[in-house]
Amino acid sequence: MTHATKIMNKQAIVDKIEVARQELSDAEANVAQVLRELKGGVRADKSMIGQALEAAFAKVKLANKDLVDLQKLIESALD
């Protein structure tokens, strides 16, 4: 593996980590919002809660996929 390839792999890993961290942070914020609404005792619209939970779930799924991709990048960088 050339030095340039190692640098590119390192940057790809760093980029994937940042994307995954942002997605997880976004998902956490979405879930926290829904939990605040539920704990507030206000009768929230079920469709609004469902949409927020669906958005949070989609972000978690995407973050999980990015972390799997990251694992593959790390494994290939270590070869």
Contacts in CASP RR format, 6 or more apart in sequence:
PFRMAT RR
TARGET T0000
AUTHOR 0000-0000-0000
METHOD contacts of the structure
MODEL  1
MTHATKIMNKQAIVDKIEVARQELSDAEANVAQVLRELKGGVRADKSMIG
QALEAAFAKVKLANKDLVDLQKLIESALD
1 9 0 8 1.000
1 79 0 8 1.000
6 77 0 8 1.000
9 73 0 8 1.000
9 76 0 8 1.000
9 77 0 8 1.000
10 77 0 8 1.000
12 73 0 8 1.000
13 70 0 8 1.000
13 73 0 8 1.000
13 74 0 8 1.000
13 77 0 8 1.000
16 66 0 8 1.000
16 67 0 8 1.000
16 69 0 8 1.000
16 70 0 8 1.000
16 73 0 8 1.000
17 70 0 8 1.000
19 66 0 8 1.000
20 63 0 8 1.000
20 66 0 8 1.000
20 67 0 8 1.000
20 70 0 8 1.000
23 59 0 8 1.000
23 60 0 8 1.000
23 62 0 8 1.000
23 63 0 8 1.000
23 66 0 8 1.000
24 59 0 8 1.000
24 60 0 8 1.000
24 63 0 8 1.000
26 59 0 8 1.000
27 56 0 8 1.000
27 57 0 8 1.000
27 59 0 8 1.000
27 60 0 8 1.000
27 63 0 8 1.000
30 52 0 8 1.000
30 53 0 8 1.000
30 55 0 8 1.000
30 56 0 8 1.000
30 59 0 8 1.000
31 53 0 8 1.000
31 56 0 8 1.000
33 52 0 8 1.000
34 49 0 8 1.000
34 50 0 8 1.000
34 52 0 8 1.000
34 53 0 8 1.000
34 56 0 8 1.000
37 44 0 8 1.000
37 48 0 8 1.000
37 49 0 8 1.000
37 52 0 8 1.000
38 44 0 8 1.000
38 49 0 8 1.000
END
